[in-house]
Amino acid sequence: MKRDFIREVYELLRDRDIHPSGAFDNAGRWYAKNSNLISVRTPSRRFPYSELTACRTLKYVKAVVAEFKCKSYKTLLRSV
């Protein structure tokens, strides 16, 4: 059962039905709220969505589940 909601949230992120938490700066670069959970280059002019792309992966969703100890679909959605 646990895998079902992890996979479902991943697919929602992948298909862009939901969006990870984060914000854009004035130059259009996107920074993740949970940047400590991803290992990726910092956003730049050439790659402004590097963190956004990393936050749409199954690896990121699993890291959020582990970090925030999500046991349900609703808690995972609030943490992503």
VMD Tcl script that draws the C-alpha trace (Angstrom):
set ca {
  {0.00 0.00 0.00}
  {2.74 2.46 0.89}
  {4.31 2.10 -2.54}
  {1.00 2.91 -4.18}
  {0.76 6.46 -2.85}
  {4.47 7.11 -3.43}
  {4.14 6.03 -7.05}
  {0.92 8.03 -7.44}
  {2.49 11.27 -6.17}
  {5.53 10.69 -8.38}
  {3.27 10.28 -11.41}
  {1.37 13.47 -10.52}
  {4.67 15.38 -10.33}
  {5.99 13.79 -13.52}
  {2.81 14.60 -15.44}
  {2.79 18.14 -13.98}
  {-0.63 17.71 -12.36}
  {0.91 18.97 -9.10}
  {4.04 21.02 -8.54}
  {6.81 20.74 -5.95}
  {7.23 23.49 -3.36}
  {9.64 26.21 -4.35}
  {9.92 29.69 -5.77}
  {11.29 31.64 -8.71}
  {13.76 34.48 -8.32}
  {13.79 37.66 -10.44}
  {15.96 36.01 -13.10}
  {13.52 33.12 -13.59}
  {15.54 30.49 -11.76}
  {13.52 28.04 -9.65}
  {14.71 27.08 -6.15}
  {13.29 24.09 -4.25}
  {11.90 24.47 -0.75}
  {13.38 21.08 0.17}
  {16.71 21.57 -1.59}
  {18.49 19.59 1.13}
  {16.78 16.45 -0.22}
  {18.22 16.70 -3.73}
  {21.74 16.53 -5.06}
  {21.83 18.65 -8.19}
  {23.58 21.73 -9.53}
  {22.24 25.08 -8.37}
  {20.02 26.88 -10.86}
  {21.80 29.17 -13.32}
  {20.89 31.22 -16.37}
  {21.68 28.28 -18.59}
  {19.88 25.69 -16.40}
  {17.16 27.59 -14.51}
  {15.04 24.50 -13.76}
  {17.70 22.07 -12.53}
  {16.14 21.83 -9.06}
  {12.60 21.70 -10.45}
  {13.53 18.76 -12.66}
  {15.13 16.95 -9.71}
  {11.99 17.48 -7.63}
  {9.90 15.59 -10.19}
  {11.78 12.30 -9.70}
  {10.84 9.15 -7.79}
  {14.09 9.49 -5.84}
  {12.95 12.89 -4.54}
  {9.51 11.59 -3.54}
  {11.12 8.73 -1.60}
  {13.45 11.22 0.12}
  {10.46 13.35 1.16}
  {8.71 10.26 2.58}
  {11.82 9.37 4.59}
  {12.51 12.94 5.79}
  {8.98 13.81 6.88}
  {7.91 10.24 7.79}
  {4.85 10.41 5.55}
  {2.42 7.58 6.13}
  {-0.44 8.77 3.96}
  {-1.19 10.37 0.64}
  {-2.30 13.66 2.25}
  {0.83 14.13 4.35}
  {3.03 13.40 1.37}
  {1.20 15.95 -0.78}
  {1.66 18.61 1.90}
  {5.39 17.84 2.13}
  {6.22 17.74 -1.57}
}
mol new
graphics top color blue
foreach p $ca { graphics top sphere $p radius 0.5 }
foreach p [lrange $ca 0 end-1] q [lrange $ca 1 end] { graphics top cylinder $p $q radius 0.2 }
display resetview
